Amino acid sequence: MNNPSKLHPGAAKRVLRYIAGTTYHGIWYSKVTNFTLIGFTDNDYVGNIDDRKRTYGFLFNVGSEAVSWSSNKQELVALYTLKDEYIVATFAACQEVWLRRLASDFNQKPTGATEIFCDNRSSIAMSKNKAFHSRTKDIYIHYHIIRSLVSTGEVTLKSCDIIELATYIFTKLLPQANHEFFRGQLVVCSFESRGGG
């Protein structure tokens, strides 16, 4: 807005074309018999070259349908990827606590630990290790809530390949084929093809 160039109207038109072409798209929810909450997290690697802040995303599914998701820019600049992934996992864990309480209000409390998948094994290991060391000394204390959630068995962080993370669509610029693949992972479909609309 402060210094527009010829590229900006083109980008705006592209977004508007995408919105116009997907007005009949959405998530088709079906009846869930087994209430299982599963989470996914991801972030980009210095996506914004101006301020070096990363974009993160998390997603929670019940069954195969997405029920809660978020994509935001992080507030801080992290020194290394481990810190970013750990903070994103903490944000996701806080959302899991809220979703679990909400489900309890509807007498659908999930049993067992909620699995949250991420692609960084170091952050998984750090969530299980309560010791403070040189890699964790610059992480604010309130981001360590995930350690207590892991130790009480409410949350389990698990590793998975990046191709399995539906949150990839929230954090990366993707070619059309990849975008459509990850949109399918979110179970976004055309309501016209389902007989709705």
N, CA and C atoms as an extended XYZ file, in Angstrom:
591
Properties=species:S:1:pos:R:3:atomname:S:1:resname:S:1:resid:I:1 pbc="F F F"
N         0.816       -1.202        0.000 N   MET     1
C         0.000        0.000        0.000 CA  MET     1
C         0.856        1.261        0.000 C   MET     1
N         2.022        1.226        0.632 N   ASN     2
C         2.860        2.418        0.703 CA  ASN     2
C         3.599        2.689       -0.596 C   ASN     2
N         3.994        1.625       -1.289 N   ASN     3
C         4.789        1.787       -2.500 CA  ASN     3
C         4.363        0.757       -3.542 C   ASN     3
N         3.162        0.916       -4.118 N   PRO     4
C         2.677       -0.092       -5.065 CA  PRO     4
C         3.469       -0.082       -6.370 C   PRO     4
N         3.584       -1.273       -6.947 N   SER     5
C         4.253       -1.399       -8.236 CA  SER     5
C         3.286       -2.043       -9.220 C   SER     5
N         3.752       -2.302      -10.434 N   LYS     6
C         2.909       -2.936      -11.447 CA  LYS     6
C         2.584       -4.385      -11.082 C   LYS     6
N         3.380       -4.991      -10.213 N   LEU     7
C         3.143       -6.372       -9.811 CA  LEU     7
C         1.934       -6.512       -8.887 C   LEU     7
N         1.668       -5.497       -8.083 N   HIS     8
C         0.603       -5.592       -7.082 CA  HIS     8
C        -0.792       -5.754       -7.688 C   HIS     8
N        -1.197       -4.982       -8.705 N   PRO     9
C        -2.530       -5.217       -9.296 CA  PRO     9
C        -2.646       -6.622       -9.892 C   PRO     9
N        -1.544       -7.131      -10.455 N   GLY    10
C        -1.566       -8.496      -11.010 CA  GLY    10
C        -1.789       -9.528       -9.924 C   GLY    10
N        -1.131       -9.344       -8.779 N   ALA    11
C        -1.306      -10.273       -7.653 CA  ALA    11
C        -2.733      -10.190       -7.115 C   ALA    11
N        -3.270       -8.989       -7.022 N   ALA    12
C        -4.643       -8.823       -6.536 CA  ALA    12
C        -5.639       -9.484       -7.478 C   ALA    12
N        -5.437       -9.326       -8.795 N   LYS    13
C        -6.326       -9.964       -9.770 CA  LYS    13
C        -6.257      -11.482       -9.658 C   LYS    13
N        -5.062      -12.005       -9.423 N   ARG    14
C        -4.906      -13.458       -9.286 CA  ARG    14
C        -5.695      -13.978       -8.079 C   ARG    14
N        -5.623      -13.267       -6.960 N   VAL    15
C        -6.376      -13.663       -5.764 CA  VAL    15
C        -7.876      -13.608       -6.043 C   VAL    15
N        -8.327      -12.522       -6.698 N   LEU    16
C        -9.751      -12.389       -7.003 CA  LEU    16
C       -10.228      -13.468       -7.970 C   LEU    16
N        -9.390      -13.840       -8.956 N   ARG    17
C        -9.752      -14.933       -9.871 CA  ARG    17
C        -9.891      -16.250       -9.117 C   ARG    17
N        -8.984      -16.486       -8.162 N   TYR    18
C        -9.054      -17.722       -7.369 CA  TYR    18
C       -10.337      -17.754       -6.544 C   TYR    18
N       -10.674      -16.628       -5.919 N   ILE    19
C       -11.896      -16.572       -5.109 CA  ILE    19
C       -13.124      -16.782       -5.982 C   ILE    19
N       -13.161      -16.132       -7.152 N   ALA    20
C       -14.306      -16.283       -8.048 CA  ALA    20
C       -14.439      -17.724       -8.546 C   ALA    20
N       -13.327      -18.401       -8.732 N   GLY    21
C       -13.359      -19.776       -9.231 CA  GLY    21
C       -13.630      -20.823       -8.172 C   GLY    21
N       -13.625      -20.424       -6.918 N   THR    22
C       -13.821      -21.405       -5.837 CA  THR    22
C       -14.976      -21.029       -4.921 C   THR    22
N       -15.947      -20.258       -5.426 N   THR    23
C       -17.064      -19.837       -4.574 CA  THR    23
C       -17.926      -21.015       -4.130 C   THR    23
N       -17.927      -22.102       -4.872 N   TYR    24
C       -18.719      -23.274       -4.502 CA  TYR    24
C       -17.864      -24.367       -3.875 C   TYR    24
N       -16.694      -23.999       -3.370 N   HIS    25
C       -15.820      -24.958       -2.696 CA  HIS    25
C       -15.943      -24.809       -1.185 C   HIS    25
N       -15.781      -25.902       -0.505 N   GLY    26
C       -15.822      -25.886        0.952 CA  GLY    26
C       -15.487      -27.261        1.495 C   GLY    26
N       -15.621      -27.414        2.777 N   ILE    27
C       -15.361      -28.700        3.419 CA  ILE    27
C       -16.705      -29.385        3.647 C   ILE    27
N       -16.823      -30.591        3.133 N   TRP    28
C       -18.049      -31.376        3.266 CA  TRP    28
C       -17.913      -32.240        4.510 C   TRP    28
N       -18.688      -31.926        5.529 N   TYR    29
C       -18.597      -32.662        6.787 CA  TYR    29
C       -19.564      -33.843        6.781 C   TYR    29
N       -19.066      -34.960        7.253 N   SER    30
C       -19.908      -36.140        7.385 CA  SER    30
C       -19.994      -36.522        8.858 C   SER    30
N       -20.884      -37.443        9.178 N   LYS    31
C       -21.055      -37.866       10.566 CA  LYS    31
C       -19.809      -38.604       11.040 C   LYS    31
N       -19.354      -38.245       12.231 N   VAL    32
C       -18.157      -38.868       12.813 CA  VAL    32
C       -18.596      -39.805       13.930 C   VAL    32
N       -18.202      -41.065       13.823 N   THR    33
C       -18.555      -42.026       14.867 CA  THR    33
C       -17.459      -42.136       15.921 C   THR    33
N       -16.210      -41.957       15.503 N   ASN    34
C       -15.087      -42.034       16.433 CA  ASN    34
C       -14.444      -40.662       16.525 C   ASN    34
N       -14.659      -39.970       17.637 N   PHE    35
C       -14.168      -38.608       17.794 CA  PHE    35
C       -12.674      -38.639       18.126 C   PHE    35
N       -11.837      -38.509       17.103 N   THR    36
C       -10.388      -38.498       17.277 CA  THR    36
C        -9.851      -37.187       16.751 C   THR    36
N        -9.158      -36.469       17.603 N   LEU    37
C        -8.582      -35.170       17.250 CA  LEU    37
C        -7.127      -35.372       16.851 C   LEU    37
N        -6.764      -34.898       15.660 N   ILE    38
C        -5.396      -35.035       15.148 CA  ILE    38
C        -4.933      -33.666       14.670 C   ILE    38
N        -3.698      -33.290       15.016 N   GLY    39
C        -3.172      -31.982       14.640 CA  GLY    39
C        -1.969      -32.079       13.726 C   GLY    39
N        -1.722      -31.003       12.980 N   PHE    40
C        -0.575      -30.889       12.080 CA  PHE    40
C        -0.009      -29.479       12.217 C   PHE    40
N         1.309      -29.353       12.169 N   THR    41
C         1.938      -28.039       12.229 CA  THR    41
C         3.008      -27.919       11.150 C   THR    41
N         3.274      -26.688       10.736 N   ASP    42
C         4.341      -26.432        9.772 CA  ASP    42
C         4.678      -24.949        9.808 C   ASP    42
N         5.886      -24.607        9.379 N   ASN    43
C         6.222      -23.207        9.143 CA  ASN    43
C         7.189      -23.119        7.982 C   ASN    43
N         7.291      -21.919        7.417 N   ASP    44
C         8.191      -21.749        6.286 CA  ASP    44
C         9.578      -21.372        6.790 C   ASP    44
N        10.516      -21.304        5.880 N   TYR    45
C        11.882      -20.931        6.251 CA  TYR    45
C        12.144      -19.515        5.768 C   TYR    45
N        12.047      -18.530        6.657 N   VAL    46
C        12.247      -17.112        6.362 CA  VAL    46
C        11.475      -16.715        5.104 C   VAL    46
N        10.155      -16.876        5.183 N   GLY    47
C         9.317      -16.561        4.037 CA  GLY    47
C         9.301      -15.088        3.691 C   GLY    47
N         9.451      -14.220        4.666 N   ASN    48
C         9.436      -12.787        4.431 CA  ASN    48
C        10.867      -12.267        4.536 C   ASN    48
N        11.446      -11.882        3.415 N   ILE    49
C        12.849      -11.454        3.420 CA  ILE    49
C        13.028      -10.054        3.994 C   ILE    49
N        11.925       -9.299        4.164 N   ASP    50
C        12.031       -7.944        4.716 CA  ASP    50
C        12.267       -7.959        6.227 C   ASP    50
N        11.470       -8.718        6.967 N   ASP    51
C        11.612       -8.713        8.429 CA  ASP    51
C        12.092      -10.049        9.004 C   ASP    51
N        12.311      -11.045        8.146 N   ARG    52
C        12.828      -12.367        8.556 CA  ARG    52
C        11.893      -13.118        9.499 C   ARG    52
N        10.647      -12.736        9.541 N   LYS    53
C         9.678      -13.471       10.347 CA  LYS    53
C         9.043      -14.561        9.490 C   LYS    53
N         8.765      -15.668       10.114 N   ARG    54
C         8.254      -16.826        9.382 CA  ARG    54
C         6.734      -16.912        9.499 C   ARG    54
N         6.159      -17.600        8.533 N   THR    55
C         4.733      -17.885        8.558 CA  THR    55
C         4.544      -19.288        9.089 C   THR    55
N         3.633      -19.442       10.017 N   TYR    56
C         3.359      -20.764       10.562 CA  TYR    56
C         1.898      -21.125       10.330 C   TYR    56
N         1.616      -22.405       10.403 N   GLY    57
C         0.244      -22.861       10.274 CA  GLY    57
C         0.026      -24.111       11.100 C   GLY    57
N        -1.193      -24.248       11.595 N   PHE    58
C        -1.569      -25.506       12.220 CA  PHE    58
C        -2.997      -25.850       11.836 C   PHE    58
N        -3.317      -27.126       11.964 N   LEU    59
C        -4.601      -27.647       11.517 CA  LEU    59
C        -5.003      -28.779       12.444 C   LEU    59
N        -6.289      -28.851       12.765 N   PHE    60
C        -6.812      -29.980       13.532 CA  PHE    60
C        -7.962      -30.618       12.765 C   PHE    60
N        -7.906      -31.934       12.686 N   ASN    61
C        -8.945      -32.718       12.037 CA  ASN    61
C        -9.706      -33.526       13.069 C   ASN    61
N       -10.983      -33.717       12.818 N   VAL    62
C       -11.776      -34.736       13.500 CA  VAL    62
C       -12.207      -35.686       12.403 C   VAL    62
N       -11.767      -36.924       12.505 N   GLY    63
C       -11.924      -37.831       11.373 CA  GLY    63
C       -10.990      -37.351       10.277 C   GLY    63
N       -11.522      -37.137        9.087 N   SER    64
C       -10.682      -36.627        8.003 CA  SER    64
C       -10.983      -35.174        7.674 C   SER    64
N       -11.938      -34.568        8.381 N   GLU    65
C       -12.323      -33.195        8.084 CA  GLU    65
C       -11.649      -32.196        9.011 C   GLU    65
N       -11.233      -31.075        8.431 N   ALA    66
C       -10.607      -30.000        9.203 CA  ALA    66
C       -11.666      -29.270       10.017 C   ALA    66
N       -11.388      -29.065       11.304 N   VAL    67
C       -12.325      -28.345       12.164 CA  VAL    67
C       -11.732      -27.053       12.720 C   VAL    67
N       -10.411      -26.937       12.700 N   SER    68
C        -9.766      -25.728       13.204 CA  SER    68
C        -8.434      -25.559       12.499 C   SER    68
N        -8.154      -24.352       12.028 N   TRP    69
C        -6.891      -24.108       11.347 CA  TRP    69
C        -6.500      -22.650       11.507 C   TRP    69
N        -5.212      -22.396       11.328 N   SER    70
C        -4.703      -21.037       11.455 CA  SER    70
C        -3.427      -20.905       10.638 C   SER    70
N        -3.226      -19.745       10.061 N   SER    71
C        -1.989      -19.415        9.366 CA  SER    71
C        -1.658      -17.968        9.705 C   SER    71
N        -0.511      -17.753       10.343 N   ASN    72
C        -0.129      -16.415       10.802 CA  ASN    72
C         1.364      -16.189       10.651 C   ASN    72
N         1.726      -14.935       10.756 N   LYS    73
C         3.150      -14.596       10.796 CA  LYS    73
C         3.594      -14.591       12.250 C   LYS    73
N         4.760      -15.191       12.520 N   GLN    74
C         5.257      -15.220       13.886 CA  GLN    74
C         5.638      -13.822       14.350 C   GLN    74
N         5.516      -13.606       15.656 N   GLU    75
C         5.801      -12.292       16.218 CA  GLU    75
C         7.293      -12.046       16.366 C   GLU    75
N         8.078      -13.110       16.545 N   LEU    76
C         9.506      -12.942       16.771 CA  LEU    76
C        10.340      -13.503       15.637 C   LEU    76
N        11.563      -13.048       15.577 N   VAL    77
C        12.526      -13.599       14.632 CA  VAL    77
C        13.316      -14.663       15.386 C   VAL    77
N        13.265      -15.890       14.896 N   ALA    78
C        13.957      -16.984       15.580 CA  ALA    78
C        15.372      -17.132       15.036 C   ALA    78
N        16.252      -17.587       15.910 N   LEU    79
C        17.643      -17.770       15.513 CA  LEU    79
C        17.846      -19.045       14.702 C   LEU    79
N        16.971      -20.010       14.890 N   TYR    80
C        17.121      -21.283       14.183 CA  TYR    80
C        15.755      -21.947       14.045 C   TYR    80
N        15.677      -22.899       13.120 N   THR    81
C        14.425      -23.557       12.778 CA  THR    81
C        13.829      -24.301       13.962 C   THR    81
N        14.663      -24.911       14.778 N   LEU    82
C        14.183      -25.669       15.929 CA  LEU    82
C        13.269      -24.817       16.807 C   LEU    82
N        13.692      -23.589       17.078 N   LYS    83
C        12.894      -22.701       17.924 CA  LYS    83
C        11.537      -22.424       17.285 C   LYS    83
N        11.530      -22.140       15.988 N   ASP    84
C        10.283      -21.872       15.283 CA  ASP    84
C         9.329      -23.055       15.358 C   ASP    84
N         9.842      -24.229       15.051 N   GLU    85
C         8.995      -25.424       15.050 CA  GLU    85
C         8.447      -25.704       16.449 C   GLU    85
N         9.264      -25.480       17.458 N   TYR    86
C         8.857      -25.700       18.842 CA  TYR    86
C         7.737      -24.725       19.240 C   TYR    86
N         7.886      -23.472       18.854 N   ILE    87
C         6.878      -22.458       19.175 CA  ILE    87
C         5.567      -22.759       18.455 C   ILE    87
N         5.646      -23.177       17.198 N   VAL    88
C         4.441      -23.533       16.443 CA  VAL    88
C         3.741      -24.723       17.095 C   VAL    88
N         4.515      -25.708       17.530 N   ALA    89
C         3.930      -26.863       18.220 CA  ALA    89
C         3.233      -26.418       19.503 C   ALA    89
N         3.792      -25.426       20.187 N   THR    90
C         3.159      -24.896       21.403 CA  THR    90
C         1.846      -24.195       21.072 C   THR    90
N         1.827      -23.386       20.007 N   PHE    91
C         0.578      -22.751       19.590 CA  PHE    91
C        -0.485      -23.806       19.286 C   PHE    91
N        -0.077      -24.839       18.575 N   ALA    92
C        -1.011      -25.919       18.231 CA  ALA    92
C        -1.504      -26.631       19.483 C   ALA    92
N        -0.607      -26.867       20.437 N   ALA    93
C        -0.996      -27.535       21.686 CA  ALA    93
C        -2.001      -26.695       22.470 C   ALA    93
N        -1.828      -25.382       22.472 N   CYS    94
C        -2.792      -24.504       23.151 CA  CYS    94
C        -4.158      -24.585       22.471 C   CYS    94
N        -4.166      -24.642       21.155 N   GLN    95
C        -5.419      -24.798       20.417 CA  GLN    95
C        -6.051      -26.155       20.731 C   GLN    95
N        -5.231      -27.175       20.894 N   GLU    96
C        -5.728      -28.517       21.230 CA  GLU    96
C        -6.426      -28.502       22.581 C   GLU    96
N        -5.867      -27.792       23.539 N   VAL    97
C        -6.487      -27.687       24.871 CA  VAL    97
C        -7.872      -27.059       24.738 C   VAL    97
N        -7.974      -25.994       23.958 N   TRP    98
C        -9.263      -25.328       23.763 CA  TRP    98
C       -10.260      -26.249       23.058 C   TRP    98
N        -9.810      -26.959       22.007 N   LEU    99
C       -10.701      -27.864       21.274 CA  LEU    99
C       -11.176      -29.011       22.163 C   LEU    99
N       -10.284      -29.499       23.011 N   ARG   100
C       -10.653      -30.585       23.924 CA  ARG   100
C       -11.729      -30.116       24.914 C   ARG   100
N       -11.587      -28.893       25.409 N   ARG   101
C       -12.597      -28.346       26.320 CA  ARG   101
C       -13.927      -28.130       25.599 C   ARG   101
N       -13.852      -27.653       24.378 N   LEU   102
C       -15.060      -27.449       23.582 CA  LEU   102
C       -15.768      -28.779       23.321 C   LEU   102
N       -14.993      -29.800       22.983 N   ALA   103
C       -15.572      -31.126       22.745 CA  ALA   103
C       -16.221      -31.677       24.013 C   ALA   103
N       -15.620      -31.408       25.163 N   SER   104
C       -16.184      -31.860       26.444 CA  SER   104
C       -17.541      -31.224       26.695 C   SER   104
N       -17.706      -29.969       26.265 N   ASP   105
C       -18.995      -29.300       26.423 CA  ASP   105
C       -20.101      -30.002       25.638 C   ASP   105
N       -19.714      -30.713       24.578 N   PHE   106
C       -20.674      -31.453       23.756 CA  PHE   106
C       -20.649      -32.955       24.071 C   PHE   106
N       -20.081      -33.307       25.219 N   ASN   107
C       -19.961      -34.719       25.646 CA  ASN   107
C       -19.244      -35.579       24.616 C   ASN   107
N       -18.222      -35.022       23.990 N   GLN   108
C       -17.435      -35.737       22.982 CA  GLN   108
C       -15.949      -35.677       23.305 C   GLN   108
N       -15.599      -35.737       24.567 N   LYS   109
C       -14.204      -35.579       24.958 CA  LYS   109
C       -13.346      -36.677       24.323 C   LYS   109
N       -12.256      -36.283       23.631 N   PRO   110
C       -11.371      -37.285       23.033 CA  PRO   110
C       -10.692      -38.120       24.119 C   PRO   110
N       -10.503      -39.392       23.832 N   THR   111
C        -9.801      -40.263       24.771 CA  THR   111
C        -8.345      -40.375       24.338 C   THR   111
N        -7.472      -40.469       25.306 N   GLY   112
C        -6.049      -40.599       24.999 CA  GLY   112
C        -5.428      -39.282       24.579 C   GLY   112
N        -4.172      -39.364       24.225 N   ALA   113
C        -3.413      -38.178       23.824 CA  ALA   113
C        -3.779      -37.757       22.407 C   ALA   113
N        -3.789      -36.465       22.178 N   THR   114
C        -3.980      -35.933       20.830 CA  THR   114
C        -2.638      -35.953       20.127 C   THR   114
N        -2.599      -36.580       18.965 N   GLU   115
C        -1.362      -36.625       18.175 CA  GLU   115
C        -1.247      -35.356       17.356 C   GLU   115
N        -0.101      -34.696       17.472 N   ILE   116
C         0.197      -33.515       16.661 CA  ILE   116
C         1.436      -33.851       15.839 C   ILE   116
N         1.304      -33.796       14.525 N   PHE   117
C         2.381      -34.174       13.624 CA  PHE   117
C         3.152      -32.950       13.155 C   PHE   117
N         4.472      -33.066       13.152 N   CYS   118
C         5.329      -32.012       12.616 CA  CYS   118
C         6.516      -32.669       11.913 C   CYS   118
N         7.273      -31.879       11.182 N   ASP   119
C         8.374      -32.434       10.386 CA  ASP   119
C         9.742      -32.151       11.003 C   ASP   119
N         9.785      -31.780       12.288 N   ASN   120
C        11.050      -31.451       12.930 CA  ASN   120
C        11.253      -32.342       14.151 C   ASN   120
N        12.130      -33.319       14.020 N   ARG   121
C        12.365      -34.286       15.108 CA  ARG   121
C        13.012      -33.630       16.333 C   ARG   121
N        13.811      -32.588       16.124 N   SER   122
C        14.469      -31.917       17.251 CA  SER   122
C        13.459      -31.252       18.176 C   SER   122
N        12.426      -30.628       17.607 N   SER   123
C        11.412      -29.990       18.455 CA  SER   123
C        10.609      -31.038       19.216 C   SER   123
N        10.423      -32.210       18.622 N   ILE   124
C         9.740      -33.309       19.319 CA  ILE   124
C        10.572      -33.750       20.513 C   ILE   124
N        11.874      -33.914       20.294 N   ALA   125
C        12.772      -34.317       21.379 CA  ALA   125
C        12.817      -33.247       22.472 C   ALA   125
N        12.799      -31.972       22.076 N   MET   126
C        12.868      -30.888       23.050 CA  MET   126
C        11.599      -30.835       23.897 C   MET   126
N        10.461      -31.220       23.331 N   SER   127
C         9.216      -31.204       24.104 CA  SER   127
C         9.207      -32.280       25.186 C   SER   127
N        10.013      -33.316       25.003 N   LYS   128
C        10.077      -34.405       25.987 CA  LYS   128
C        11.179      -34.190       27.017 C   LYS   128
N        12.128      -33.307       26.744 N   ASN   129
C        13.279      -33.083       27.612 CA  ASN   129
C        13.033      -31.834       28.454 C   ASN   129
N        12.903      -32.005       29.744 N   LYS   130
C        12.594      -30.875       30.627 CA  LYS   130
C        13.819      -30.064       31.008 C   LYS   130
N        14.995      -30.519       30.637 N   ALA   131
C        16.220      -29.792       30.992 CA  ALA   131
C        16.348      -28.541       30.134 C   ALA   131
N        16.851      -27.471       30.733 N   PHE   132
C        17.133      -26.249       29.987 CA  PHE   132
C        18.600      -26.275       29.592 C   PHE   132
N        18.874      -26.016       28.329 N   HIS   133
C        20.247      -26.017       27.850 CA  HIS   133
C        20.431      -24.889       26.858 C   HIS   133
N        21.566      -24.831       26.207 N   SER   134
C        21.902      -23.696       25.349 CA  SER   134
C        20.917      -23.506       24.198 C   SER   134
N        20.292      -24.575       23.722 N   ARG   135
C        19.349      -24.447       22.599 CA  ARG   135
C        18.008      -23.873       23.045 C   ARG   135
N        17.718      -23.904       24.353 N   THR   136
C        16.414      -23.434       24.811 CA  THR   136
C        16.471      -22.160       25.644 C   THR   136
N        17.653      -21.638       25.897 N   LYS   137
C        17.752      -20.502       26.816 CA  LYS   137
C        17.113      -19.220       26.284 C   LYS   137
N        16.960      -19.081       24.961 N   ASP   138
C        16.360      -17.865       24.430 CA  ASP   138
C        14.877      -18.032       24.094 C   ASP   138
N        14.275      -19.151       24.498 N   ILE   139
C        12.843      -19.371       24.273 CA  ILE   139
C        12.094      -18.921       25.522 C   ILE   139
N        11.133      -18.024       25.331 N   TYR   140
C        10.367      -17.523       26.468 CA  TYR   140
C         9.688      -18.666       27.207 C   TYR   140
N         9.603      -18.537       28.504 N   ILE   141
C         9.133      -19.619       29.369 CA  ILE   141
C         7.708      -20.057       29.030 C   ILE   141
N         6.835      -19.129       28.582 N   HIS   142
C         5.452      -19.523       28.321 CA  HIS   142
C         5.318      -20.440       27.103 C   HIS   142
N         6.356      -20.536       26.278 N   TYR   143
C         6.297      -21.473       25.162 CA  TYR   143
C         6.572      -22.910       25.596 C   TYR   143
N         6.990      -23.100       26.845 N   HIS   144
C         7.291      -24.446       27.338 CA  HIS   144
C         6.070      -25.159       27.908 C   HIS   144
N         4.886      -24.602       27.745 N   ILE   145
C         3.676      -25.278       28.214 CA  ILE   145
C         3.511      -26.632       27.530 C   ILE   145
N         4.041      -26.747       26.330 N   ILE   146
C         3.909      -28.014       25.612 CA  ILE   146
C         4.588      -29.153       26.371 C   ILE   146
N         5.633      -28.839       27.112 N   ARG   147
C         6.306      -29.891       27.891 CA  ARG   147
C         5.373      -30.494       28.931 C   ARG   147
N         4.593      -29.657       29.608 N   SER   148
C         3.676      -30.192       30.607 CA  SER   148
C         2.545      -30.986       29.947 C   SER   148
N         2.085      -30.541       28.778 N   LEU   149
C         1.031      -31.272       28.074 CA  LEU   149
C         1.527      -32.633       27.583 C   LEU   149
N         2.794      -32.690       27.161 N   VAL   150
C         3.377      -33.959       26.738 CA  VAL   150
C         3.587      -34.872       27.941 C   VAL   150
N         4.077      -34.314       29.052 N   SER   151
C         4.353      -35.145       30.235 CA  SER   151
C         3.073      -35.685       30.876 C   SER   151
N         1.954      -34.944       30.791 N   THR   152
C         0.693      -35.437       31.350 CA  THR   152
C        -0.039      -36.376       30.392 C   THR   152
N         0.456      -36.494       29.167 N   GLY   153
C        -0.157      -37.415       28.213 CA  GLY   153
C        -1.334      -36.846       27.453 C   GLY   153
N        -1.536      -35.537       27.526 N   GLU   154
C        -2.636      -34.937       26.761 CA  GLU   154
C        -2.265      -34.765       25.295 C   GLU   154
N        -0.980      -34.509       25.040 N   VAL   155
C        -0.491      -34.284       23.677 CA  VAL   155
C         0.687      -35.217       23.415 C   VAL   155
N         0.756      -35.731       22.206 N   THR   156
C         1.911      -36.489       21.757 CA  THR   156
C         2.386      -35.871       20.447 C   THR   156
N         3.643      -35.415       20.404 N   LEU   157
C         4.204      -34.901       19.156 CA  LEU   157
C         4.792      -36.062       18.385 C   LEU   157
N         4.452      -36.133       17.098 N   LYS   158
C         4.952      -37.217       16.251 CA  LYS   158
C         5.539      -36.626       14.982 C   LYS   158
N         6.504      -37.355       14.452 N   SER   159
C         7.177      -36.917       13.232 CA  SER   159
C         6.472      -37.479       12.008 C   SER   159
N         6.471      -36.708       10.938 N   CYS   160
C         5.962      -37.209        9.661 CA  CYS   160
C         6.670      -36.474        8.532 C   CYS   160
N         6.601      -37.043        7.341 N   ASP   161
C         7.209      -36.422        6.174 CA  ASP   161
C         6.426      -35.174        5.788 C   ASP   161
N         7.105      -34.237        5.177 N   ILE   162
C         6.483      -32.974        4.784 CA  ILE   162
C         5.318      -33.188        3.824 C   ILE   162
N         5.394      -34.206        2.996 N   ILE   163
C         4.331      -34.459        2.015 CA  ILE   163
C         3.034      -34.887        2.695 C   ILE   163
N         3.115      -35.333        3.948 N   GLU   164
C         1.932      -35.754        4.682 CA  GLU   164
C         1.281      -34.607        5.454 C   GLU   164
N         1.933      -33.464        5.488 N   LEU   165
C         1.418      -32.324        6.257 CA  LEU   165
C         0.458      -31.491        5.418 C   LEU   165
N        -0.804      -31.534        5.767 N   ALA   166
C        -1.789      -30.718        5.054 CA  ALA   166
C        -1.547      -29.235        5.287 C   ALA   166
N        -0.816      -28.893        6.355 N   THR   167
C        -0.537      -27.489        6.668 CA  THR   167
C         0.475      -26.868        5.711 C   THR   167
N         1.072      -27.667        4.865 N   TYR   168
C         2.032      -27.167        3.876 CA  TYR   168
C         1.407      -26.060        3.026 C   TYR   168
N         0.119      -26.167        2.763 N   ILE   169
C        -0.583      -25.183        1.935 CA  ILE   169
C        -0.674      -23.825        2.633 C   ILE   169
N        -0.578      -23.789        3.966 N   PHE   170
C        -0.685      -22.539        4.719 CA  PHE   170
C         0.603      -21.735        4.730 C   PHE   170
N         1.729      -22.371        4.426 N   THR   171
C         3.020      -21.729        4.659 CA  THR   171
C         3.900      -21.591        3.427 C   THR   171
N         3.549      -22.214        2.327 N   LYS   172
C         4.417      -22.213        1.146 CA  LYS   172
C         3.665      -21.720       -0.091 C   LYS   172
N         4.404      -21.099       -1.000 N   LEU   173
C         3.867      -20.784       -2.322 CA  LEU   173
C         3.991      -22.055       -3.152 C   LEU   173
N         2.890      -22.526       -3.713 N   LEU   174
C         2.877      -23.820       -4.384 CA  LEU   174
C         2.433      -23.690       -5.827 C   LEU   174
N         2.992      -24.532       -6.705 N   PRO   175
C         2.446      -24.613       -8.061 CA  PRO   175
C         1.017      -25.163       -8.009 C   PRO   175
N         0.271      -24.973       -9.082 N   GLN   176
C        -1.148      -25.331       -9.084 CA  GLN   176
C        -1.384      -26.795       -8.715 C   GLN   176
N        -0.609      -27.709       -9.278 N   ALA   177
C        -0.820      -29.138       -9.008 CA  ALA   177
C        -0.626      -29.451       -7.518 C   ALA   177
N         0.411      -28.893       -6.916 N   ASN   178
C         0.657      -29.127       -5.490 CA  ASN   178
C        -0.419      -28.467       -4.638 C   ASN   178
N        -0.834      -27.264       -5.035 N   HIS   179
C        -1.893      -26.573       -4.302 CA  HIS   179
C        -3.167      -27.417       -4.291 C   HIS   179
N        -3.524      -27.961       -5.455 N   GLU   180
C        -4.735      -28.776       -5.540 CA  GLU   180
C        -4.593      -30.064       -4.727 C   GLU   180
N        -3.384      -30.635       -4.694 N   PHE   181
C        -3.150      -31.840       -3.893 CA  PHE   181
C        -3.372      -31.554       -2.413 C   PHE   181
N        -2.755      -30.491       -1.895 N   PHE   182
C        -2.892      -30.181       -0.480 CA  PHE   182
C        -4.287      -29.675       -0.142 C   PHE   182
N        -4.948      -29.034       -1.086 N   ARG   183
C        -6.345      -28.647       -0.875 CA  ARG   183
C        -7.201      -29.901       -0.714 C   ARG   183
N        -6.860      -30.934       -1.475 N   GLY   184
C        -7.535      -32.229       -1.322 CA  GLY   184
C        -7.258      -32.859        0.029 C   GLY   184
N        -6.043      -32.654        0.552 N   GLN   185
C        -5.707      -33.165        1.885 CA  GLN   185
C        -6.588      -32.517        2.956 C   GLN   185
N        -6.991      -31.279        2.714 N   LEU   186
C        -7.878      -30.580        3.641 CA  LEU   186
C        -9.344      -30.983        3.444 C   LEU   186
N        -9.607      -31.852        2.481 N   VAL   187
C       -10.937      -32.330        2.116 CA  VAL   187
C       -11.817      -31.170        1.639 C   VAL   187
N       -11.198      -30.216        0.948 N   VAL   188
C       -11.937      -29.140        0.311 CA  VAL   188
C       -12.413      -29.658       -1.042 C   VAL   188
N       -13.694      -29.555       -1.306 N   CYS   189
C       -14.245      -30.075       -2.557 CA  CYS   189
C       -15.268      -29.097       -3.106 C   CYS   189
N       -15.684      -29.362       -4.325 N   SER   190
C       -16.712      -28.543       -4.961 CA  SER   190
C       -18.085      -29.081       -4.548 C   SER   190
N       -18.941      -28.208       -4.026 N   PHE   191
C       -20.268      -28.638       -3.622 CA  PHE   191
C       -21.124      -29.005       -4.834 C   PHE   191
N       -20.790      -28.444       -5.991 N   GLU   192
C       -21.542      -28.782       -7.198 CA  GLU   192
C       -21.355      -30.259       -7.535 C   GLU   192
N       -20.126      -30.783       -7.319 N   SER   193
C       -19.868      -32.193       -7.615 CA  SER   193
C       -20.540      -33.115       -6.606 C   SER   193
N       -20.939      -32.576       -5.445 N   ARG   194
C       -21.611      -33.372       -4.408 CA  ARG   194
C       -23.134      -33.231       -4.488 C   ARG   194
N       -23.610      -32.458       -5.464 N   GLY   195
C       -25.039      -32.289       -5.606 CA  GLY   195
C       -25.610      -31.129       -4.806 C   GLY   195
N       -24.720      -30.338       -4.192 N   GLY   196
C       -25.181      -29.175       -3.421 CA  GLY   196
C       -25.127      -27.939       -4.266 C   GLY   196
N       -25.156      -26.784       -3.625 N   GLY   197
C       -24.961      -25.527       -4.325 CA  GLY   197
C       -26.227      -24.860       -4.602 C   GLY   197
